[in-house]
Amino acid sequence: MVTSKDILEIIYNKRTGNIITLSETIGKEEVEGLKLVGYIKTGLTGSEWSITKFGCDTYEAVYGDLKASDKILGYFGHYILGW
């Protein structure tokens, strides 16, 4: 079973490739879903795919490492303001 995190990791790490191999890896329905959501785009011939900026930004926002400013804000909010 391929989870949504696995799917996003696959397209984030590969960045581009053949649509047929991606369909074999994650499933045809998932590929169509990624296109509809806007995480990947296909070329003119439809045989190649690449990740969009939206797909990269979404992966980094959800699963990426926290920046130093985010860590400081979290510490300040939790320990000083009591959020």
N, C-alpha and C positions, 0 to 999 in steps of 0.2 A: 504494500500500500504506500503510495507516494503522497506525502502531506504537502500542504501549500508552502511550508518553509523549504522543503526539499526542492520543490519546483522553482521557487524563487532563487534558491542557491544555484541550481543548475543553470538557469538562464543568466544569472549574475556572473558566474564564474566563466561560462563559455563565451558570452557576449555576442557571438554570431555563429552561424552554422547552417547546415542543411535542414530544411523543414521536415523531411522524411525521417531522419535520424532522431530529431527532437520528438516527433510523433511516436516513434518506437520506444523512446525512453520514458516519456511521461503520459502518452495517450493522446489520441486525436482530439477528444473532447476538451482536454485541458489546453491543448494548443489553440483551439478555437476560442476558448475562454480568455486566454492570455491576449489574443488579438483584439477581442471585443473590449476588454478592460483597458487596453492601451499599453500593456507591459512590453509587447514585442510588435515589430512591424515586419512585413514581408517586402521583398524586392518586386520589381516589375514583373518578373517571370513567375513569382510565387514559390520558387524553389529554395530561396535563401531567407533566413530570418536574422534579425538583429534586435538587441534590447534597446528600448527607448530611454530617454532621460528620465521619464516618469517611472519606468521600471527600476532604474538604478537608484533614484531618490527614494522610492518606496522601500526597497530592500535595505538601504542604508539607514533609513529612519526607523524601521521596525527591528532589524536584526544587527545593525552596525554597532560599532563601539561608541561609547559616550565621549563627547569632547570634554576637554578640561573645564570649559565654561559651564557645561551642563552639570558636571560633578560639583563644582563650587556652588552653583545655584541650588542644586539638590541638597547639599549640606547646609547651606544657609537657610533654605526653606524648612528643612526638617528640624534642625537643632536650634535655630535662632527664632524663627517665626512660628514653629510648631505646626507646620502643615501636615 
